[in-house]
Amino acid sequence: MSLLTVSGSPHFHADSSVRKIMYGVLISLIPATLVSFYYFGLGAIIVTLTAVVSCLIFEFLIQKYMIKGPITIWDGSAIITGVLLAFNVPSNLPLWMVVVGSFVAIGMGKMTFGGLGKNPFNPALVGRVFMLISFPVEMTTWPKPEPLTTQIADVVTGPTALAFASFSPESIPSYQDMFIGNMAGSLGEISALALILGGIYMLVKRIITWHIPVSFIASVFVFTGIVWLVDPSANMDPVFHIITGGIMLGAIYMATDMVTSPMAPKGMLIFGVGCGVLTVVIRLWGAYPEGVSFAILIMNAFVPLIDRGFKPKRFGEEVKNG
């Protein structure tokens, strides 16, 4: 009988735990959550609660009746999946679609592979992409932001800033509005400021490192900057690309998922650059105005190869000089 049990990744030797890390991430999500509640009101609250509760229920049922293993729903990972899934959908999405997305995220994106630490793809993005392909109209019908105090029963919808850029550049919101979150879009992607504050918190707490967010955002800035310099009349500047859509959300929260991102710093840099380049390619020349989700999932598939090429030296392994 084996006396050694090896759990799924990530593996750290530190004064930390899965539960502590997950709840640290949840704390960092508070600013973006509050901004989404302020601008989208009751719809945002209901969608977020629906996603979180359904993720917890599906993980519990799968663990208890299918895997028949320990129940780990309170380690925080299922709650984070629910919050991030909600962050990737509009606030007026029918709730049954949110439940379907939660089932796909937990059932197909996470538990099919054995649970936390074993999934090769980010579960929330698996659920989001499934919904985008299955319900394209509902997933791209964006309610216009209204402060909580002026919410009305009838939701007014409109295009996102990225959509404006493709057919009506003169209607694009101001950069100040886009930076703080006063624009149409998915719940968690609208406020770059709130996401940056959450990212700073995670950096200070050492939940994430700078490598993936910086390389992701920098590659988007450089790539879109080159395209913009080539033809400024037909392309938006790099600042616009960074503060709109899911760049900040993807770079800070989705791409940095410990399980589905590389282990070594050099591998993280390559992963981040790959995510950034693919995002821009899809945005500028693909069928979708946004490409963050697809880019991260594609790069998730390359993580084993990246880790193989840039894996850290094993403990006790001799390092040759010269």
Buried (B, 14 or more C-beta within 10 A) or exposed (E): EEEEEEEBBBEEEEEBEBEBBBBBBBBBBEBBBEBBBBBBBEBBBBBBBBBBBBBBBBBBBBBEEEEEEEEBBEBBBBBBBBBBBBBBBBBBBEEEBBBBBBBBBBBBBBBBBEBBBBBBBBBBBBBBBBBBEEBEEBBBBBBBBBEEEEEEEEBEEBBBBBBBBEEEEEEBBEBEBBBBBBBBBBBBBBBBBBBBBBBEBBBEBEBBEBBBBBBBBBBBBBBBBEBBEEEEEEBBBBBBBBBBBBBBBBBBBBBBBBBBBBBBBEBBBBBBBBBBBBBBBBBBEBEBBBBBBBBBBBBBEBBEEBBEEBEEEEEEEEEEEE
